[in-house]
Amino acid sequence: LSIIIRFIIKQINNLRSAVAKNAIITLSDLFQGFGKLIDSEINNIIPSVIKRFGDSSTFLIESVEESLKQMIEHISPIRSLNALLISLDSKNGNIRGKVMYFIYQLIYNKSNEINKSK
């Protein structure tokens, strides 16, 4: 699984936005299908996905948003929160704003699970 994820991450960084979009959609499907089995890879995945928020393609940004929604739903909340917090160091204000929105969504939707894991 980690080899496949590394390949997908390379495609997320592809200059062709259609290729990047399909890689992001694939990640959404992996989040749904494998759930917490991907936890160990999430810190490698999220920075590449988040970086695409800086893109000008609306369809690509929508794919990133959907992928992060699936991550929040299916991945361990603590690991997801950690990966999102790491991504807050972007110099791009739009990226930081989107990351903060998804941190809010994660805490709002998964606060019970986060509190249990202390």
C-alpha positions as CSV (number, residue, x, y, z in Angstrom):
1,L,0.0,0.0,0.0
2,S,2.8,2.5,0.8
3,I,4.3,2.0,-2.6
4,I,1.0,2.8,-4.3
5,I,0.6,5.9,-2.1
6,R,4.1,7.1,-3.0
7,F,3.2,6.8,-6.7
8,I,-0.1,8.7,-6.1
9,I,1.7,11.5,-4.3
10,K,4.0,11.9,-7.3
11,Q,1.0,12.2,-9.5
12,I,-0.6,14.8,-7.2
13,N,2.4,17.0,-7.9
14,N,2.1,16.5,-11.7
15,L,1.9,19.7,-13.7
16,R,-1.0,18.4,-15.7
17,S,-4.0,19.4,-13.6
18,A,-6.2,16.5,-14.9
19,V,-3.6,14.0,-13.7
20,A,-3.3,15.7,-10.3
21,K,-7.1,15.7,-10.0
22,N,-7.4,12.0,-10.7
23,A,-4.6,11.2,-8.2
24,I,-6.5,13.2,-5.6
25,I,-9.8,11.4,-6.4
26,T,-7.9,8.2,-6.0
27,L,-6.8,9.2,-2.6
28,S,-10.4,9.9,-1.6
29,D,-11.3,6.4,-2.7
30,L,-8.4,5.0,-0.7
31,F,-9.5,6.9,2.4
32,Q,-12.9,5.4,2.0
33,G,-11.8,1.9,1.3
34,F,-8.8,1.5,3.6
35,G,-9.6,4.0,6.3
36,K,-7.3,3.7,9.3
37,L,-4.9,1.4,7.5
38,I,-3.6,4.6,5.8
39,D,-2.9,6.4,9.1
40,S,0.8,5.7,8.9
41,E,1.0,7.4,5.5
42,I,-1.1,10.5,6.2
43,N,1.8,12.8,7.1
44,N,3.3,12.1,3.7
45,I,0.0,12.5,1.8
46,I,-1.5,15.7,3.2
47,P,1.3,18.2,2.4
48,S,1.1,17.4,-1.3
49,V,-2.7,17.5,-1.2
50,I,-2.8,20.8,0.7
51,K,-0.3,22.4,-1.7
52,R,-2.9,22.0,-4.5
53,F,-5.1,24.6,-2.7
54,G,-2.8,27.2,-4.2
55,D,-3.8,26.1,-7.7
56,S,-6.0,28.3,-9.8
57,S,-8.1,25.3,-11.2
58,T,-11.5,25.3,-9.5
59,F,-12.0,21.6,-10.3
60,L,-8.7,20.7,-8.7
61,I,-9.5,22.7,-5.5
62,E,-12.9,21.0,-5.3
63,S,-11.2,17.6,-5.6
64,V,-8.8,18.6,-2.7
65,E,-11.8,19.6,-0.6
66,E,-13.6,16.3,-1.2
67,S,-10.4,14.4,-0.4
68,L,-10.0,16.2,2.9
69,K,-13.6,15.5,3.8
70,Q,-13.1,11.8,3.2
71,M,-9.9,12.0,5.3
72,I,-11.8,13.6,8.1
73,E,-14.5,10.9,7.9
74,H,-12.3,7.8,7.6
75,I,-8.8,8.5,9.0
76,S,-7.9,8.6,12.7
77,P,-8.8,12.1,14.0
78,I,-5.5,12.7,15.9
79,R,-3.4,11.7,12.9
80,S,-5.5,13.9,10.6
81,L,-5.3,16.8,13.0
82,N,-1.5,16.4,13.2
83,A,-1.1,16.3,9.4
84,L,-3.3,19.4,9.0
85,L,-1.4,21.3,11.7
86,I,1.9,20.6,10.0
87,S,0.5,22.2,6.8
88,L,-0.3,25.5,8.5
89,D,3.2,26.8,7.8
90,S,2.4,27.7,4.2
91,K,3.2,31.3,3.2
92,N,0.0,31.3,1.1
93,G,-2.9,32.9,3.0
94,N,-5.5,31.0,1.0
95,I,-3.9,27.7,1.8
96,R,-3.7,28.5,5.5
97,G,-7.4,29.6,5.5
98,K,-8.5,26.3,3.8
99,V,-6.4,24.3,6.2
100,M,-8.0,26.1,9.2
101,Y,-11.4,25.4,7.8
102,F,-10.7,21.7,7.7
103,I,-9.2,21.8,11.2
104,Y,-12.4,23.3,12.3
105,Q,-14.4,20.7,10.5
106,L,-12.3,17.9,12.0
107,I,-12.7,19.2,15.6
108,Y,-16.4,19.9,15.1
109,N,-17.2,16.4,13.7
110,K,-14.7,14.3,15.7
111,S,-14.4,16.1,19.0
112,N,-15.6,13.1,21.0
113,E,-13.0,10.8,19.4
114,I,-10.3,13.4,19.9
115,N,-11.2,13.7,23.6
116,K,-11.2,10.0,24.1
117,S,-7.6,9.6,22.7
118,K,-6.0,11.8,25.4
